[in-house]
Amino acid sequence: MQEPFDIEVGKITYSVFPEGNDMYTIFKNGKEHIQIQKDTSSIWLKLDYKTELPIFEEDEEVNAIGIAISNYIPTEDEDEEE
């Protein structure tokens, strides 16, 4: 499984923890922020914390984080650790 990594969206740095099956737990400012799941190549969904079911409403922050995850390329140091 992929190791956790950081992404930047605007001026905010998020820590991304892959959970498998295109699901990710996102931390913001050191606190758990949201869980997201990839729906299509350009649509990402926020998951309900209690049920872990997708919430089908558009969320700009979730999509921006998802696009940053899709565009993420591990650095050489991260590649060497695997």
MOPAC internal coordinates of N, CA, C and O (Angstrom, degrees):
PM7 1SCF
backbone

  N    0.0000 0     0.00 0     0.00 0    0    0    0
  C    1.4495 1     0.00 0     0.00 0    1    0    0
  C    1.5291 1   108.73 1     0.00 0    2    1    0
  O    1.2310 1   121.35 1   -29.69 1    3    2    1
  N    1.3038 1   115.02 1   150.31 1    3    2    1
  C    1.4499 1   122.10 1  -178.32 1    5    3    2
  C    1.5316 1   110.88 1   -67.42 1    6    5    3
  O    1.2310 1   121.08 1   -37.08 1    7    6    5
  N    1.3178 1   115.53 1   142.92 1    7    6    5
  C    1.4683 1   121.47 1   178.79 1    9    7    6
  C    1.5302 1   110.23 1   -77.26 1   10    9    7
  O    1.2310 1   119.34 1   -24.19 1   11   10    9
  N    1.3344 1   118.87 1   155.81 1   11   10    9
  C    1.4647 1   121.71 1   174.88 1   13   11   10
  C    1.5304 1   110.46 1   -59.86 1   14   13   11
  O    1.2310 1   121.16 1   -27.67 1   15   14   13
  N    1.3225 1   115.40 1   152.33 1   15   14   13
  C    1.4587 1   121.15 1   179.96 1   17   15   14
  C    1.5191 1   109.49 1  -151.97 1   18   17   15
  O    1.2310 1   120.65 1   -14.38 1   19   18   17
  N    1.3299 1   116.36 1   165.62 1   19   18   17
  C    1.4603 1   122.51 1   178.94 1   21   19   18
  C    1.5208 1   109.79 1  -107.37 1   22   21   19
  O    1.2310 1   120.95 1   -34.32 1   23   22   21
  N    1.3340 1   115.78 1   145.68 1   23   22   21
  C    1.4519 1   122.41 1   173.96 1   25   23   22
  C    1.5219 1   107.78 1  -131.98 1   26   25   23
  O    1.2310 1   120.79 1   -21.53 1   27   26   25
  N    1.3178 1   116.10 1   158.47 1   27   26   25
  C    1.4575 1   120.94 1   175.57 1   29   27   26
  C    1.5146 1   108.99 1  -118.00 1   30   29   27
  O    1.2310 1   121.17 1   -47.48 1   31   30   29
  N    1.3171 1   115.37 1   132.52 1   31   30   29
  C    1.4555 1   122.38 1   174.32 1   33   31   30
  C    1.5250 1   105.27 1  -125.53 1   34   33   31
  O    1.2310 1   121.08 1   -71.43 1   35   34   33
  N    1.3196 1   115.53 1   108.57 1   35   34   33
  C    1.4593 1   119.24 1  -172.68 1   37   35   34
  C    1.5156 1   108.80 1    65.40 1   38   37   35
  O    1.2310 1   120.34 1    54.01 1   39   38   37
  N    1.3124 1   116.96 1  -125.99 1   39   38   37
  C    1.4676 1   121.40 1  -179.79 1   41   39   38
  C    1.5292 1   112.24 1  -100.03 1   42   41   39
  O    1.2310 1   120.55 1  -172.93 1   43   42   41
  N    1.3374 1   116.55 1     7.07 1   43   42   41
  C    1.4657 1   121.20 1  -176.62 1   45   43   42
  C    1.5191 1   110.28 1  -103.86 1   46   45   43
  O    1.2310 1   121.07 1   -46.43 1   47   46   45
  N    1.3328 1   115.56 1   133.57 1   47   46   45
  C    1.4631 1   121.17 1   175.04 1   49   47   46
  C    1.5205 1   108.29 1  -102.47 1   50   49   47
  O    1.2310 1   121.66 1   -51.72 1   51   50   49
  N    1.3199 1   114.42 1   128.28 1   51   50   49
  C    1.4633 1   121.78 1   178.33 1   53   51   50
  C    1.5250 1   108.54 1  -113.45 1   54   53   51
  O    1.2310 1   120.36 1   -36.80 1   55   54   53
  N    1.3150 1   116.91 1   143.20 1   55   54   53
  C    1.4656 1   122.23 1   171.97 1   57   55   54
  C    1.5217 1   106.81 1   -99.12 1   58   57   55
  O    1.2310 1   121.13 1   -50.67 1   59   58   57
  N    1.3311 1   115.45 1   129.33 1   59   58   57
  C    1.4598 1   121.97 1  -174.22 1   61   59   58
  C    1.5216 1   109.10 1  -112.69 1   62   61   59
  O    1.2310 1   120.80 1   -54.34 1   63   62   61
  N    1.3319 1   116.08 1   125.66 1   63   62   61
  C    1.4583 1   121.89 1   178.14 1   65   63   62
  C    1.5279 1   108.56 1  -116.58 1   66   65   63
  O    1.2310 1   120.20 1   -75.33 1   67   66   65
  N    1.3423 1   117.22 1   104.67 1   67   66   65
  C    1.4647 1   120.36 1   179.09 1   69   67   66
  C    1.5321 1   111.14 1   -64.22 1   70   69   67
  O    1.2310 1   120.62 1   -44.55 1   71   70   69
  N    1.3259 1   116.42 1   135.45 1   71   70   69
  C    1.4608 1   122.29 1  -179.69 1   73   71   70
  C    1.5241 1   111.77 1  -111.01 1   74   73   71
  O    1.2310 1   119.60 1   174.64 1   75   74   73
  N    1.3350 1   118.37 1    -5.36 1   75   74   73
  C    1.4605 1   122.30 1  -175.81 1   77   75   74
  C    1.5095 1   110.89 1    96.01 1   78   77   75
  O    1.2310 1   120.78 1   -18.50 1   79   78   77
  N    1.3326 1   116.12 1   161.50 1   79   78   77
  C    1.4738 1   122.12 1   179.66 1   81   79   78
  C    1.5265 1   112.78 1    52.88 1   82   81   79
  O    1.2310 1   120.50 1  -139.44 1   83   82   81
  N    1.3359 1   116.65 1    40.56 1   83   82   81
  C    1.4722 1   122.60 1   179.69 1   85   83   82
  C    1.5256 1   112.87 1    57.66 1   86   85   83
  O    1.2310 1   120.23 1  -149.79 1   87   86   85
  N    1.3422 1   117.17 1    30.21 1   87   86   85
  C    1.4601 1   122.03 1   175.25 1   89   87   86
  C    1.5204 1   108.62 1  -110.52 1   90   89   87
  O    1.2310 1   120.80 1   -36.94 1   91   90   89
  N    1.3351 1   116.08 1   143.06 1   91   90   89
  C    1.4557 1   121.89 1  -177.16 1   93   91   90
  C    1.5232 1   109.63 1  -140.40 1   94   93   91
  O    1.2310 1   120.96 1   -38.51 1   95   94   93
  N    1.3362 1   115.77 1   141.49 1   95   94   93
  C    1.4567 1   121.57 1   170.48 1   97   95   94
  C    1.5208 1   106.20 1  -100.91 1   98   97   95
  O    1.2310 1   120.63 1   -50.59 1   99   98   97
  N    1.3190 1   116.40 1   129.41 1   99   98   97
  C    1.4552 1   122.77 1  -174.44 1  101   99   98
  C    1.5263 1   109.55 1  -111.98 1  102  101   99
  O    1.2310 1   121.07 1   -50.47 1  103  102  101
  N    1.3234 1   115.56 1   129.53 1  103  102  101
  C    1.4629 1   122.11 1   175.90 1  105  103  102
  C    1.5171 1   109.16 1  -109.31 1  106  105  103
  O    1.2310 1   120.71 1   -39.65 1  107  106  105
  N    1.3256 1   116.25 1   140.35 1  107  106  105
  C    1.4606 1   122.96 1   179.22 1  109  107  106
  C    1.5220 1   106.54 1  -132.46 1  110  109  107
  O    1.2310 1   120.59 1   -52.87 1  111  110  109
  N    1.3227 1   116.48 1   127.13 1  111  110  109
  C    1.4672 1   121.66 1  -178.80 1  113  111  110
  C    1.5266 1   112.14 1    56.54 1  114  113  111
  O    1.2310 1   120.63 1  -144.26 1  115  114  113
  N    1.3437 1   116.40 1    35.74 1  115  114  113
  C    1.4534 1   121.27 1   175.82 1  117  115  114
  C    1.5184 1   115.29 1    79.75 1  118  117  115
  O    1.2310 1   119.95 1  -176.10 1  119  118  117
  N    1.3351 1   117.70 1     3.90 1  119  118  117
  C    1.4583 1   121.16 1  -179.53 1  121  119  118
  C    1.5254 1   109.60 1  -122.89 1  122  121  119
  O    1.2310 1   121.36 1   -33.56 1  123  122  121
  N    1.3454 1   115.00 1   146.44 1  123  122  121
  C    1.4594 1   118.41 1   177.31 1  125  123  122
  C    1.5253 1   108.76 1   -60.23 1  126  125  123
  O    1.2310 1   121.19 1   -51.87 1  127  126  125
  N    1.3216 1   115.32 1   128.13 1  127  126  125
  C    1.4663 1   121.12 1  -173.01 1  129  127  126
  C    1.5290 1   110.99 1  -107.60 1  130  129  127
  O    1.2310 1   120.11 1   121.53 1  131  130  129
  N    1.3372 1   117.39 1   -58.47 1  131  130  129
  C    1.4599 1   121.76 1  -178.41 1  133  131  130
  C    1.5235 1   109.97 1  -153.90 1  134  133  131
  O    1.2310 1   121.26 1   -14.20 1  135  134  133
  N    1.3225 1   115.20 1   165.80 1  135  134  133
  C    1.4590 1   121.61 1   168.56 1  137  135  134
  C    1.5217 1   105.96 1  -116.94 1  138  137  135
  O    1.2310 1   120.91 1   -43.56 1  139  138  137
  N    1.3406 1   115.87 1   136.44 1  139  138  137
  C    1.4514 1   119.53 1  -179.31 1  141  139  138
  C    1.5253 1   110.10 1  -130.66 1  142  141  139
  O    1.2310 1   121.69 1   -19.92 1  143  142  141
  N    1.3306 1   114.37 1   160.08 1  143  142  141
  C    1.4561 1   121.06 1   178.86 1  145  143  142
  C    1.5183 1   108.49 1  -140.38 1  146  145  143
  O    1.2310 1   121.36 1   -39.57 1  147  146  145
  N    1.3326 1   115.01 1   140.43 1  147  146  145
  C    1.4555 1   120.49 1   178.07 1  149  147  146
  C    1.5161 1   108.74 1   -74.44 1  150  149  147
  O    1.2310 1   120.24 1   -51.19 1  151  150  149
  N    1.3469 1   117.15 1   128.81 1  151  150  149
  C    1.4595 1   122.17 1   178.57 1  153  151  150
  C    1.5291 1   109.30 1  -100.46 1  154  153  151
  O    1.2310 1   120.86 1   122.84 1  155  154  153
  N    1.3217 1   115.96 1   -57.16 1  155  154  153
  C    1.4657 1   122.04 1   175.40 1  157  155  154
  C    1.5193 1   106.81 1  -131.66 1  158  157  155
  O    1.2310 1   120.37 1     4.44 1  159  158  157
  N    1.3166 1   116.91 1  -175.56 1  159  158  157
  C    1.4606 1   119.34 1  -177.78 1  161  159  158
  C    1.5243 1   112.78 1   -62.02 1  162  161  159
  O    1.2310 1   119.97 1   154.32 1  163  162  161
  N    1.3270 1   117.66 1   -25.68 1  163  162  161
  C    1.4636 1   119.14 1  -178.47 1  165  163  162
  C    1.5254 1   114.09 1  -121.61 1  166  165  163
  O    1.2310 1   119.83 1  -179.84 1  167  166  165
  N    1.3139 1   117.94 1     0.16 1  167  166  165
  C    1.4639 1   121.27 1  -178.56 1  169  167  166
  C    1.5294 1   109.87 1  -117.86 1  170  169  167
  O    1.2310 1   121.24 1   -50.06 1  171  170  169
  N    1.3197 1   115.24 1   129.94 1  171  170  169
  C    1.4617 1   122.41 1   176.77 1  173  171  170
  C    1.5200 1   107.80 1  -122.27 1  174  173  171
  O    1.2310 1   120.53 1   -33.77 1  175  174  173
  N    1.3142 1   116.59 1   146.23 1  175  174  173
  C    1.4564 1   122.09 1  -176.73 1  177  175  174
  C    1.5236 1   111.04 1  -119.12 1  178  177  175
  O    1.2310 1   121.63 1   -38.60 1  179  178  177
  N    1.3131 1   114.48 1   141.40 1  179  178  177
  C    1.4638 1   121.23 1   172.90 1  181  179  178
  C    1.5250 1   107.19 1   -80.52 1  182  181  179
  O    1.2310 1   120.39 1   -37.38 1  183  182  181
  N    1.3342 1   116.86 1   142.62 1  183  182  181
  C    1.4583 1   120.93 1   179.18 1  185  183  182
  C    1.5233 1   110.43 1  -103.47 1  186  185  183
  O    1.2310 1   120.93 1   -36.87 1  187  186  185
  N    1.3204 1   115.84 1   143.13 1  187  186  185
  C    1.4533 1   121.83 1   174.99 1  189  187  186
  C    1.5263 1   108.35 1   -68.71 1  190  189  187
  O    1.2310 1   119.89 1   -48.00 1  191  190  189
  N    1.3210 1   117.82 1   132.00 1  191  190  189
  C    1.4668 1   121.59 1  -176.60 1  193  191  190
  C    1.5250 1   113.15 1   -62.55 1  194  193  191
  O    1.2310 1   120.09 1   140.69 1  195  194  193
  N    1.3161 1   117.43 1   -39.31 1  195  194  193
  C    1.4602 1   120.29 1  -175.19 1  197  195  194
  C    1.5262 1   112.40 1   -77.50 1  198  197  195
  O    1.2310 1   120.50 1   136.40 1  199  198  197
  N    1.3290 1   116.66 1   -43.60 1  199  198  197
  C    1.4664 1   119.97 1  -173.62 1  201  199  198
  C    1.5304 1   113.42 1  -101.33 1  202  201  199
  O    1.2310 1   120.34 1   164.16 1  203  202  201
  N    1.3232 1   116.95 1   -15.84 1  203  202  201
  C    1.4628 1   124.02 1  -174.44 1  205  203  202
  C    1.5236 1   112.31 1    59.87 1  206  205  203
  O    1.2310 1   120.50 1  -157.31 1  207  206  205
  N    1.3272 1   116.65 1    22.69 1  207  206  205
  C    1.4568 1   121.46 1   174.71 1  209  207  206
  C    1.5238 1   109.36 1   -91.01 1  210  209  207
  O    1.2310 1   120.32 1   -32.56 1  211  210  209
  N    1.3400 1   116.99 1   147.44 1  211  210  209
  C    1.4677 1   119.71 1  -179.46 1  213  211  210
  C    1.5209 1   112.26 1   -67.18 1  214  213  211
  O    1.2310 1   121.69 1   -34.54 1  215  214  213
  N    1.3253 1   114.37 1   145.46 1  215  214  213
  C    1.4591 1   122.10 1   174.59 1  217  215  214
  C    1.5195 1   106.12 1  -102.55 1  218  217  215
  O    1.2310 1   120.56 1   -65.29 1  219  218  217
  N    1.3219 1   116.53 1   114.71 1  219  218  217
  C    1.4624 1   121.49 1  -173.23 1  221  219  218
  C    1.5273 1   111.93 1   -88.30 1  222  221  219
  O    1.2310 1   121.20 1  -111.67 1  223  222  221
  N    1.3121 1   115.31 1    68.33 1  223  222  221
  C    1.4629 1   120.27 1   171.83 1  225  223  222
  C    1.5195 1   107.13 1  -140.51 1  226  225  223
  O    1.2310 1   121.13 1   -37.75 1  227  226  225
  N    1.3220 1   115.44 1   142.25 1  227  226  225
  C    1.4624 1   119.89 1  -175.80 1  229  227  226
  C    1.5235 1   110.48 1   -68.15 1  230  229  227
  O    1.2310 1   121.32 1   -44.24 1  231  230  229
  N    1.3281 1   115.08 1   135.76 1  231  230  229
  C    1.4529 1   121.91 1  -179.43 1  233  231  230
  C    1.5246 1   107.87 1  -138.11 1  234  233  231
  O    1.2310 1   120.80 1   -67.07 1  235  234  233
  N    1.3243 1   116.07 1   112.93 1  235  234  233
  C    1.4639 1   121.03 1  -175.77 1  237  235  234
  C    1.5229 1   112.15 1   -60.70 1  238  237  235
  O    1.2310 1   119.98 1   138.95 1  239  238  237
  N    1.3342 1   117.64 1   -41.05 1  239  238  237
  C    1.4610 1   120.49 1  -179.78 1  241  239  238
  C    1.5274 1   110.49 1   -63.38 1  242  241  239
  O    1.2310 1   120.03 1   135.62 1  243  242  241
  N    1.3288 1   117.55 1   -44.38 1  243  242  241
  C    1.4583 1   122.06 1  -179.54 1  245  243  242
  C    1.5242 1   110.03 1   -61.63 1  246  245  243
  O    1.2310 1   120.15 1   134.76 1  247  246  245
  N    1.3384 1   117.31 1   -45.24 1  247  246  245
  C    1.4628 1   120.21 1   179.00 1  249  247  246
  C    1.5245 1   111.65 1   -64.85 1  250  249  247
  O    1.2310 1   119.65 1   140.77 1  251  250  249
  N    1.3209 1   118.28 1   -39.23 1  251  250  249
  C    1.4719 1   121.43 1   178.88 1  253  251  250
  C    1.5320 1   110.34 1   -64.50 1  254  253  251
  O    1.2310 1   120.23 1   137.98 1  255  254  253
  N    1.3222 1   117.17 1   -42.02 1  255  254  253
  C    1.4674 1   120.95 1   177.27 1  257  255  254
  C    1.5259 1   109.27 1   -64.36 1  258  257  255
  O    1.2310 1   120.19 1   135.64 1  259  258  257
  N    1.3240 1   117.24 1   -44.36 1  259  258  257
  C    1.4583 1   121.43 1   179.91 1  261  259  258
  C    1.5174 1   112.63 1   -60.67 1  262  261  259
  O    1.2310 1   120.19 1   137.47 1  263  262  261
  N    1.3197 1   117.23 1   -42.53 1  263  262  261
  C    1.4680 1   121.01 1   177.93 1  265  263  262
  C    1.5219 1   109.85 1   -63.21 1  266  265  263
  O    1.2310 1   120.22 1   138.01 1  267  266  265
  N    1.3330 1   117.18 1   -41.99 1  267  266  265
  C    1.4715 1   120.64 1   178.04 1  269  267  266
  C    1.5269 1   110.84 1   -63.24 1  270  269  267
  O    1.2310 1   119.96 1   142.24 1  271  270  269
  N    1.3358 1   117.68 1   -37.76 1  271  270  269
  C    1.4677 1   121.19 1   176.72 1  273  271  270
  C    1.5283 1   109.57 1   -64.19 1  274  273  271
  O    1.2310 1   120.46 1   134.58 1  275  274  273
  N    1.3339 1   116.73 1   -45.42 1  275  274  273
  C    1.4673 1   120.91 1   179.89 1  277  275  274
  C    1.5162 1   111.93 1   -61.02 1  278  277  275
  O    1.2310 1   120.45 1   145.31 1  279  278  277
  N    1.3216 1   116.75 1   -34.69 1  279  278  277
  C    1.4643 1   121.62 1  -177.75 1  281  279  278
  C    1.5208 1   113.42 1   -87.97 1  282  281  279
  O    1.2310 1   120.13 1   175.61 1  283  282  281
  N    1.3240 1   117.35 1    -4.39 1  283  282  281
  C    1.4594 1   121.73 1  -176.09 1  285  283  282
  C    1.5234 1   111.08 1   -66.57 1  286  285  283
  O    1.2310 1   121.10 1   -48.95 1  287  286  285
  N    1.3167 1   115.49 1   131.05 1  287  286  285
  C    1.4608 1   122.54 1   175.66 1  289  287  286
  C    1.5241 1   106.74 1  -122.71 1  290  289  287
  O    1.2310 1   119.84 1   -59.45 1  291  290  289
  N    1.3465 1   117.91 1   120.55 1  291  290  289
  C    1.4725 1   119.82 1  -179.94 1  293  291  290
  C    1.5222 1   111.36 1   -60.43 1  294  293  291
  O    1.2310 1   120.93 1   -34.75 1  295  294  293
  N    1.3242 1   115.83 1   145.25 1  295  294  293
  C    1.4592 1   120.11 1   176.22 1  297  295  294
  C    1.5167 1   109.22 1   -74.66 1  298  297  295
  O    1.2310 1   120.32 1   -12.79 1  299  298  297
  N    1.3246 1   116.99 1   167.21 1  299  298  297
  C    1.4602 1   121.21 1  -179.65 1  301  299  298
  C    1.5248 1   110.93 1   -59.46 1  302  301  299
  O    1.2310 1   119.92 1   141.24 1  303  302  301
  N    1.3301 1   117.76 1   -38.76 1  303  302  301
  C    1.4699 1   121.64 1   179.78 1  305  303  302
  C    1.5187 1   110.62 1   -60.19 1  306  305  303
  O    1.2310 1   120.05 1   139.01 1  307  306  305
  N    1.3438 1   117.51 1   -40.99 1  307  306  305
  C    1.4595 1   121.03 1   179.95 1  309  307  306
  C    1.5167 1   110.82 1   -69.14 1  310  309  307
  O    1.2310 1   120.11 1   143.99 1  311  310  309
  N    1.3400 1   117.40 1   -36.01 1  311  310  309
  C    1.4642 1   121.20 1   177.67 1  313  311  310
  C    1.5204 1   111.35 1   -63.12 1  314  313  311
  O    1.2310 1   120.52 1   140.91 1  315  314  313
  N    1.3438 1   116.60 1   -39.09 1  315  314  313
  C    1.4549 1   121.57 1  -176.69 1  317  315  314
  C    1.5225 1   111.67 1   -68.84 1  318  317  315
  O    1.2310 1   119.95 1   152.23 1  319  318  317
  N    1.3395 1   117.70 1   -27.77 1  319  318  317
  C    1.4576 1   121.65 1  -177.86 1  321  319  318
  C    1.5175 1   112.06 1   -69.40 1  322  321  319
  O    1.2310 1   119.89 1   154.54 1  323  322  321
  N    1.3486 1   117.82 1   -25.46 1  323  322  321
  C    1.4644 1   121.32 1  -176.00 1  325  323  322
  C    1.4616 1   113.45 1   -75.16 1  326  325  323
  O    1.2310 1   120.10 1   180.00 1  327  326  325

